Amino acid sequence: MQSLREKGRVIRGYIGATVQTLTPELADAMKLKGQPTGALVGELEPNAPATKAGIKTGDVITAINGKKISDARELRLMVGSMAPGNSVQIEINHDGQSKRFDLQLAEMPAGAAEEGAETSAEENAQPEKTTVFGGVAVTNITDDIRTALDLPKDVQGVVIADLDAQSPAAKSGLREGDVIQVVNKQPLKSAKDLLAISKKLKPNEKILMRVYSQGRSSYVALETK
């Protein structure tokens, strides 16, 4: 990410909220009819941007700057990809009513739980649909992500949103914010493309990827497990 290149570490935006994905069961229990998706606020940090803005526990974050939030991971990626100090508009569902809050992102403190950390044990037990190669979570490149990561317009592919530090991908040098452009000579246009390719791979098969990282593209060899 740009902050990693400039400052030697990743600087993430921070609103000071711990959230979990809103499931149909939770929405039904909370009587939130017509609100099937979003990020449910479970905890708030004192004096954090979300608290100061007026967001409450039990609120469901549904959009940031007009971009819909489908789940906790998407919130984490979107907020974390923005620079501290940026002003954002957050839309929430509060007891069935839509509200909007303007706030300024803070910098995520060292060691703090990342925005959108899953708190639902049941949900954590489910496989992540965007996870490939034994612990690499990817997402499509949106306009906001392209701006936040300073990606040239001609860079296409899927962004690594998160990855297991012990995964083969991490050990091969891949990191959060990298863009996987090509896998085994097949250009990627979306996360679905990568998922389709990953499902066809055989155990211990060698993978050749072209990856855009820190301003340039290079090749990475990876072995599936």
Secondary structure as UniProt FT lines:
FT   HELIX           2..7
FT   STRAND          13..14
FT   STRAND          17..21
FT   HELIX           24..29
FT   TURN            30..31
FT   TURN            33..34
FT   STRAND          39..44
FT   TURN            46..47
FT   HELIX           49..53
FT   TURN            57..58
FT   STRAND          60..64
FT   TURN            65..66
FT   STRAND          67..68
FT   HELIX           72..80
FT   TURN            84..85
FT   STRAND          87..94
FT   TURN            95..96
FT   STRAND          97..104
FT   STRAND          106..107
FT   TURN            110..111
FT   TURN            115..116
FT   HELIX           121..124
FT   TURN            129..130
FT   STRAND          131..132
FT   TURN            133..135
FT   STRAND          136..140
FT   HELIX           143..149
FT   TURN            153..154
FT   STRAND          158..163
FT   TURN            165..166
FT   HELIX           168..171
FT   TURN            172..173
FT   TURN            176..177
FT   STRAND          179..183
FT   TURN            184..185
FT   STRAND          186..187
FT   HELIX           191..200
FT   TURN            203..204
FT   STRAND          206..213
FT   TURN            214..215
FT   STRAND          216..223
//
